[in-house]
Amino acid sequence: MKPGKNRGLRPFTRAVRSLIRRIPRGKVVSYGRLAALAGDARQARQVAWILHATPESEGLAWHRVINSRGRISLPPENGGLEQARRLRTEGVRVGPDGAVDMRKYGWNARPASGRKPPLSDRDLERL
């Protein structure tokens, strides 16, 4: 990444972007868990906004972020089909209803470096 590319971004936004870059191929994480790992479990919608507002040129693996029910949130015609296609390309089994087995494909992440999660590991497992 070029120096200064993240200049001007809020710390939460930087943490979310950093975490998304760490999600391995073939794994998914929920918006809420990502928010908690970035330091504020109440900001799941902000995670969605960050993904929406980040230019494609940043190369974020947006398709690896799904909702807390283990489903693709995007409508099929507005990115949901593309998200399912990308996940399948990585070996993730996506059901016809957009469901993903979080026990099998969920990313067991740790907080962004230097950040302590506001929730316990047990609470994070539920997100």
N, C-alpha and C positions, 0 to 999 in steps of 0.2 A: 504494500500500500504506500502511496506517495505521502511524504511528510506533509502535515497540514490538511490532509484530505478530510479528517474528522473535526478540524478546527471549527468552533462555533456550535458544535452539537452538545446537547445536554448530556451529563454523565449517564443518565438512564438510557438514553438513545445509543450512546457509545457501547454501553454494557450489553444491550440487546443485540446490536449488530455483531459484537464480538462473539457472543454466545451462538448466534445463528451460524456464524462462520465455522464454529466448532462441531456442529451437528454432523455426525458421520453419515456417509452414504448408507441408505437402507434403514435409517432410523428416523423417528418422528418425535416431536415434543409438542405439548399444548401451549397455547398462548399464555394461560395462567401460570404454568410452571416456568415458562421462560421469563415472565414478569417477576416471579418470586426469585428466581436465580439471579436476575439483574438487580434485585434489591427492593422491589415493591410489588408484592403479590396482588395488590388492588389494581394494577395497571394492565390487565390483559387486553383491554380495548386499545390502550396506547401501543402495545406490541403490534396489534393489527394495523394501526395507523402508520407505525414506523415502516412496516413491510409495504404498505400501500404507497407511502411517500418516497421510499428509497428507489432511486433510478435503477433500472435493469442493469445498467453498466457497472453497478457495484458488485454484481455477481452473488448476491445473497441467495441462499437456498430456501427461498420463501415456501417452496412446496413441501418442505419438511415440517412445517408448523400447521397443526390441526387443532380442532376444538377439544375441550375437556371430556367430551363424550367419545372421543376417538374417531371423529368423523371429519371429513372435509367440509368446511363451512361455506365455501364459495359456491354459488349456483353453477350448474354445469355450463351454461352458456357464457358465464363471466369468469372463467378461469378454473372452475371445478374439474372439467374434463382434462384440461392441461395439467393440473396438479396431480390428478390420478395417473395420467400417462407418465409423468416424470417419476412418481413414486414407484410405479410398476417397473419402469426401466431400471430402477435401483434394486429391484427384487422385493419390494414391499407388496404384499397381497392386499389389494383394495377391493372391498365388496361392491356390488352394484349400487348400494346405497351410500357409498363413500366411506364405509367403516374400515378401520384399521385396528388390528389387534395390538393394543398398547402394551400388553405383557410381553409380546414377542418383538415388536418393533419400536417400543418406547425407548427413548434415550435416557439413560441413567446418568444425568449430568451433575456436575458440581457447580457451585456458584462461580460467577466471573471472578477472576483473580482480584484479590484485595477486597472483596465484598463478602460480608457475612449475611446469609439469608435471614429475613425476618421471621421465618418459619423453621420448625424443626425438620429433620430429614423425613420423619414420619408424615408430617403435614405435606411436605413436598411430594411424597409418593402419591397422595390423593389428587394432586393437580394434574 
